[in-house]
Amino acid sequence: MIAALLVNLLRLLLLPVSALRWAFAAPRGGYVVLEIDGRVVDLQPPRVRLALSWRPRKRAPLSVERVRELGKHLMKDPRPAGLLLRMRSVHAGPAVAASLRDALLEIRAGGKDVVAYLPMGADTTTLLLASAARAIVVGPETMVSPLGFAVEGRYVRRALEQVGVEPEVFAKGMYKNAGEVLVRDTMSAAQREQVGALLDGRLGDLTAALAQGRRVDRETAARWIDEAPFGAEQAVARGIVDAVAYEDELEHMLVAGSLPSAIAAPRRAEIGAQDADRASGGGGGGAPAAARHSKNRLVSADRYLGARRALSLTPVWPRPVLGVIEVHGAIVSRAHFRGASLASEERLVASLRAARQNPRVQGVILHVDSPGGSALASDRIHHEVTRLAEVKPVVACLSNVAASGGYYVAAAAHAIVAQPQTITGSIGVVSARFALGPLLERLGVSTDVVKRGARADLFSPSRKLDAGERAVVERELDAIYAAFLRVVARGRRRPVEEIEPLAQGRVYSGAEAQARGLVDMLGGFERALHELRQMIGPKAAAIEPAIVRASRYIPPPPLLPAPVPTLLELVGLRGIAQEVALAIHCEGERVLAYCAEADDLD
């Protein structure tokens, strides 16, 4: 409280300077410039308040949350003409990209112009985002490549056979494919079917976005995708983009009004709608006259937001919050090393308990971006979500991937929200082990065993399992699979008999999951926030979200290298890398995991 008082006192003393800074933050007719270059995430990463050791400062990823904050200020500020997106590269999952595009459409619907400048040209994701703008400008000699989406599976059965490693994979669910890369040479029919369905959905969304944004019919947009890539001038001639310019020419184009004339923005009611044929309506998304007839100036989004935030006072008394708990990365019981994105049971359980016990937390959004992982850790996290949901409203927001264990932990929420492009489901269980006997023989290593107990060496990697041992493993997996079905049935308030046909380890897009009742509604974090506020009541309208982390200190795991997963990723074996990482962190545990092959359908 004392710190907040001192900060507010300082801000009040500097208020004249801050007001002057805000007055010049956005000249009339100017554009606020938002740089997008690198990773994009849903939520703003937390600030590091105290560094115990010096490390090179990394650039924080752009968050959709920050873009929405920028949009809210822009739509209330009559001075700026609009937003200029400068996109060099975009690394975003399908759901995050959809949420960012929705945020840009909201800015246009709020009466502000949006122009996209792509100095390095456009790939599929970049053009998908740029299609939300009124006009698109690309750099000279660049390529415009809306190529669509593809999945490559790399299968290592023969490679393992050559080195003398014999994998044994146990899976429950005909679509549970997480281990097939170890025991097959080609993609199974079930895997091809579910990946094909995901690709169909992604392609349909891309086609609809290009058709709506570039004001053409779907057949034309589909032809652009099939005939890509195009040179910059070819793309202009076909109407995919509007102009070609160097960066120093862009401001003159905005001032001179040489970009396409004002075109109405989508109506606000259509923002976030997932209808493939979203129409355009009245709105005022075109470039205002001031931008065409007065000297234009560009101001960075950082400067604009910084000037606005300087006018705000820090709350002195603790206020109620809407808690946000992040389940990001593979789910493990305990992280053995840093350097990978992991959802540690230890940390998540502590955070969920903190949210349940803290009276300031009025409700919780469980933000899930995880392919799953340890079955044991998933069950314990789910148990804590269940306990939390008994006393406070909980909404699960599924981001890019919330499959298998990621869906397991979300099933206890009162409502589940997902983007149409979210990868979810995969209700099944898999277990894998490696028998190294042939490899040891080739290396000249012999194994001799003395044991007491028929199965004392059950988990020894030196031999394969016999028929009786395989039956024991199968029985255990049957029990875990049945428990998974019960968890989903209870969370969805449906009988197990209705859930079982939807399970079988199959993954769905968010749109498919919503049609089957595995997801309640479509949308991103803002939709989940709205749903949570509706559950709490009118008093929640003014309550802001805040990330909840465990109050007790948990020492970070030692920083150890993970050379094997890293090398596998470098040679394109991303799915294998994920399985190796899970093997390190989930030793001896059964796994509820979705193979990473299809979580980035590019």
N, C-alpha and C positions, 0 to 999 in steps of 0.2 A: 504493500500500500504506500509506503514512504517513497519507494522508487517511482511509482506511478505519479504521485504528487509532484516529485521533483521534475519528472519529464514534462508533465503538463505545465508546470510553472515556467520551465524553459521555453516551451512552445508558445505560451502566452506572451512572454517577453519578445519572442521572435515573430509574433503574429504579423506585424506590419511588413516585415521582410517576406514572410511566407505568402501573404496576400499579394504582394508585388510580384513575387515569383509565379504565383498562379495566374495573375493577370496577363503575363507574357508567355505562359506555357503553351497556349494554343491561339495563334493569331486568326482572325476571321478569314474564312475561306481556305485555311490551311488544312493539311492532312497530318494525322498522327501516324507515325511509321512503326509497324510491328515487325520485328525481325524474327523469322523462323528459320533456324539453321541447326538441325540436330534433333535430339530426342524430345518428344512431346508426351506429357503425362496428364492424367485426369486432375490430380490434386497437387497443390503447391508443396514442394519439399520443405521440410522444416529448416529453419535457420540454425546454424551452429553458433551458439552464443559464446562458447568458451572452447578454444582449441588447446588441448593439453600438449600437443606437439606440432611442430611446423610441417605443413604439407602443402604442395602446390595447389593453389585454389582452382577447383574445377568449376566450369560454367554450369550453373543450375539449369536443368531442363525447363522449357516453357510448359506451363500448365494451362489446361482449359479453364480452370478456376480463375487464373489471372486474366485471360482473354475476356471472360464474362465480366470481371470487375472493370476492365477497361471499357467494355461496351456499355455498361451501366452509366459510367461517367460521361462517355461520348454522347449518349442519347439524351442526357440532361443538359448538355453544354451546347448553346447555340452557335458558338464561335467556329469550331472546326467543321470543315465540309465533310470530312469522313475519315476513313481508315485506309492506309496504304500498306498492303502486305508485301514484304520483301522476303521471298522464300528461296533459299539456296538449296536446302535439303530438308527432308521431313522423315523422321524415323518415329512412326507411330503405329500402334496396332489398329486393327479395323474398327473397334469400338471407340477408341480415343479419337481417331480421325473423324468418325461420324459425329461425335460430340463437338469437336472443334468446328466442323462445318455447320452444325446447328447454331453454334454461338455466332458465327459470321452472318448467317441468315437472319438472326435476331437483330443484329446491328443494322442491317439493311432495312428490315421491317420497322425499325425504330426511327427511320428517316435519315440515316446517314449513308453516304456513298461508300462503296468498298471497291478498291482497285487492287489487282494482284500483279506484282512484278516478279518474274521468274528469270533472273539473270543467267542461270545455268540450264535453262530449258525445263522440261517437265516430264516426270515419270508418272506412273499411274496414280499414286497417292497424292502427289503435288497437284496434278490436274484435277483430281477429285475435290480437293480443298479449294483450288482456284475457281472452280465452277460456281462457287457461292458468290463470287464478285461480279460487279456490273461489267467490268472490262478486265481483260487479261493481256499483259504485255510480256514478251519474252526477249531475252538477249539475242543479239545477232549471232549467226553461225551455231546456234544450239539445236537440239533435237526435242521434239514433242512426241512422247512415247507412251500413250495410254494403252499398254500392251495387254492388259487383263491380268489374270492370275494363274499361277501354275504351282504344282506341288511335285517335288522330286523325292522319292524314297530311296535310300541307299541301304542295301541289304548285305550283311557281312557273314552269312553262314559259311560260305566257302573259305573266306579269309580266316575265320576261327578254326575251321577244319584243318587248314593247312598248317596252322601253328600248334594244333593239338588241343584246342579248347572245345569242350562239348557243352553247349548251353542247354538247360532244361527249363522250359517255360510252362507255367500253369496259368490259365486264364479262365475267368467266369464271365460269359457273355460272348456271343459270336462276333461282336464288333470290337471287343477289347483287344486292340492291336498293339499295345505298348511293347510287347516282346517279339512281335513277328519279324522285326528287322534282324533278329539274332538267329532265327531258325528257317527263314525262307530266302529265296532268291528273287522273288518278284512280289508285287503287291497282291494281297488276297482280294477276292471278289467283294467281300464285306467292306474292307478298307476302301477299295475303289468306289464303292457305292456311296459311303458316307462322305468321303472327301469330295466326290463329284457333286453331291447335294450342297455342300458348303460353297464350292466354287460357283455353282449355279446362282446361289443367293448373292454372293459377292459381285458377280458379273451383272446380275440384274440391278443391284443397287448402283453400280458404277454407270451403267447405261442410263438409268433413270436420272441420276444426278447430272450427267453431261447433257441429256436432252432438256431437262428443266433449266439448267444454268445457261446453256448456250442457245436456248430457244429454238430447238430443232426437234424433229420427230425421233422416236426411238430407233427406227430403222437407220436413220442417218448416223446417230450416235454409235450404234452397233457396227456400222461400216467403218467409222473412224478407228474403232478398237481393232477390228480385223485387218485393216490396211496399214496400221501404224508400224514403224515410226515414220515421222515426217520431219523435214527440215523446217526451220522457223518460217520461211516465206511460204512454203507449202501449207503449213498449218494456218497461216493468215488467209490464204486463198480459199481454204476449205471451211473457214469460219470457226475452227477449233480455238484459235486465239484471235485477238483483235489487232495487235500491232507488234512491231519489232523495234527495239530501241536500246541504245546504251544507257547506262545509269544516269549520266549527266544530261541526257536528253529527256528523261522522264518528267522532271519538274516542268519543263517548257511545254510538254504535251498536256499536262494537267492544266496549266495556266491558259494555253491557247485553245483548249477545248477540242483538240484533234482526235481524242478518243471518241468512241461511239456516244451518241446523244443519250440523254437520260432515258432509262428504261425502268418501268415500275418494278419494285421489289416484291417478293412474296408477302402475302398478308400474314400478320402475326399469328392468326389462328392456324395457319398452315405450318408454322415453324415446328419442327420436331415430328410432324406427321410422317408416317412411314409408307404412305401410299405411293406406289411407283409413278403415278401420274400426277404428282403435285402440280397444281396450276399456279400461274402468276396472277397477282391482283394489284390493286392500287396501293401506293405506299410512299412514294417520295424517295426511292433509292437512287435516283440519278444525281449527277453532279450539279450542285447548286450554281446559280449564275455567278455568285461571288467568286467561285473557283475558276470561272472562265474569263472573268473581266478584271480581276484584281491580282496584284502580285501574290503569288502563292508561296507559302513556306512550309517546310517539312520539319516536324519535331518528333523526336523519338518517344516511343511509348514509355520507356523508363523515366524520362524527364517529365512527361505529362503526369504519370501516376505518382511520381515522387513529389511533385508540386501539390497534387491533390491530397496526398496522405499527410503532408506537413501541416494541413489545416485541421486535422483530426486530433482529438484529445484521447489519451489512454484512459480506459475505465479505471476508476479508483477502487471501487468495491467489486468483489467477484460476482460475475453475472452468470445466469444459466446459459448452458451451451447445448448444442446438438452434437453429440460425440461421433467421431469418425474413427473407426478401427480398420487398419489396413491389413489385409491378408494378401501379401504380395510375394510371389515366388513359390518355389517348391516347398511343400509342407513337410517339416522334419520335427522330430522330437527335440533335438538340440543341435544347434549349429556348431560343427567342429572346426570350421575355419571361415574367415571372412573372405570377401572377394566375389561372392555369388549372391544373387537375390534369393533369400530364403525366408519362409514364414515359419519361425521357430515357435513350437508349442509353448515353450517356457515363457516367452515374451507375450504371446497372444493371450494365454490364460491369465497372466497377471494384468494385462490391459483390460480384458473383459471383466475381471473382478473389480478393478478400479472403477470402471464405468458403472457397474451395478451398485457399488457402495457409495459413490460420490453423489450427493443430492443435487449438485449443480447440473449434472448430466440428465437432461430431460428425456432423451431418446438416443438411439444409436443407429448410424448407417455402417453396415459391414461392407467395406469396399473390397471386393475380391478380384484379384488378377493372378490366378494360380492354376497350373495344370494338375494340381493334387500332389500326392506323395505318400508319406507314411499313413497306413490305415489306422494305427494306434493313435498317432498324433491328431489325425483328422477327427477321430471319435472323441477325444478329450476336448478338443476345441469346440466341437459341436455341443458337447455337454455343457460347456460354459455359456455358449450362445443360448442354449435352452433355458438355463437358469436366469440369464439376463432378460430373456423374452418373457419370463414369468412376472417380472416387476416393471419393465419398461418397454415401450414400443421399439421394435427392431426392424429395419428395412435392409435387405441385401441388395447392393448395387454391383452387378456383374460387369466387369470391364472387358478387356480383350479376350481372356480365357478364364473361365470358371468351370472347369471340368473335373470329373471324378472327385477326388478329395476336395477340390475347390467348390464343387456343388454340394458335397456332403456337409460342409460347415455352414453353407448358406441355407440349407433346407429348414433350419430351425427358425428362420426369420418369419415375421408376420406377413411380409410381402417381399417378392423378388422382382427387381427391375433389371432389364438387360437391353442393350442396343440390338437392333436386328442382326448386326454383324458379329455379336459375341459368340464365341465357341463355348458351348456348355453341354451338360448331360454327362455322357460317359459313365453311366451308373454300372460299375462292374469292378472286378478286382483281379490283380495279376501278381504272380510271384515268379521269380527267375533265379536260377543259381548256375554257376559254372563248374563243371568238372574238369580239373586240370591234369588228370592222370596221364593222358597221351602226351601232353606237353612235358610233364616231368620225366616220362620215359625217354623222350627224345633228348632231353638235357642230361640224361644219365643219372637221374635222381630216382631212387627206389623208395617205396613207402612200406613200412612194416607197422602193424597196429597191435596193441595189447589193450583190450577193453573189457569192462564189466558192465553188462547191460546190452541187450541185443541191438539197441539203436544209439549207443553212446557216441558213435561217430556220424550221426545223422547229418550234421552240418559240415562235415569234413569236405573240402574241395577236391580231395584226391580221388574221389570215385563218384560214379553216378548212383542214383537211388534205385533200389530194387522195387518190385511191384507193390509190396506191402507198404513201403515207405511212401511211394507215390500216392497210394490210396489215402494215407494219413494226411498228406499235404492237400489232396483234393477235398477231403472232408473238412479240413480247416477253412479252405477257401469257400466252400459251400456255406459255412456258417457266417463268414464275413460278408458274403454276397447277400445272404438272407437278412443280415442286420442292416446293410445298406438299403435294401428295399424297404424295410420297416421304417428306417429313418426318413426316407423320402415320402413314404405313404403317410406317416404321421404329420410331417411338415406340410404336405399338400392336402391333408385332410381327405384322403381317398383310400380305398382299400388296396392292399398289396396286389391283388389280382389285376387291378387297373394299371398299376405302376410297372409290373414285371414286363409286359410287352413293350413298354417304352424304354426299358433298361437295356440289358444285353450288351452293355458297354458302348452303346452308340452315342456319338456326338451329334449335336444339333446346332444350327445357328440360333440366335436369340429369337428370330421370327418363328422358326419351326418349333422351338421350345414353348413359346407363348401359345401357339396354336394347339399344342398338346397338353397344356396346363402345367408345364414344369416351370414356367415363368408367368408372373401375373400381368406385367405391363411392359411396354417398350419405351426406352428412353435412356438418358445418361444420368449423371450425378444430380443435375438440377431436378430431374423428374423424381428421383429417389428422395431428395430433400423436400420437395413439395408433398410427396406421399407421407413422409414422416411428420411434417407439420400438420397435415390433415388428421393424422392419428392422435396427435397431442392436443390439438384444439386451437382456438383463436389466439391464445397467449403465445403460441410458438411462432407467429408471423414475424416477430422482430428478433427472434433468437438466431444467432449465427452459428455455423458449424465450426468445430475445433477438433483437431486430431488428438485422440486419447492414447497415451502411452503409460506403461506401468510406472507408478510413483516410486516403487522401490528400485534400488540400483542393482542392475544385473551386469557383472563384469563382461565386457565383450570377449568373444572367443579370440584366441591368438590368430594373428595374421599369418596364415600359412599358404604357400602356393598350391594351386590346384592344376598341375601341369597336364595331367591326362585329359580332363574335360576340355581345357583350353586348346590343346593340340588337336583334339577331335573336332572341335568347332572350326578351327582354322582350315581343316581339309574338307569341310562340308558335311561332317557327320554330326549334325546338331542333335538329332534324336538320340544317337548313341551317347553323346556327351551328357545329355540330361539323365540317361539311365545310369551312367557311371557315377554322376554326382549323387543321385539318389542312393546308389549302392553304398557310397561312402557314408552318407548321413543316416541311412535307414538300414544299417547292417542287421540282419536277422529279423527284419520286420516285413510284413506284407504291405503291398503298395496299391494305393488307389490313385493311379496316374494316367494322364492322357499323353500319348506320344507327341513330342514337339514338332514332328514333321509338318503338320498342317496348321500350326498356330500362327504362321506368317505366310499367307497364301499369295505370294508374289512371284 
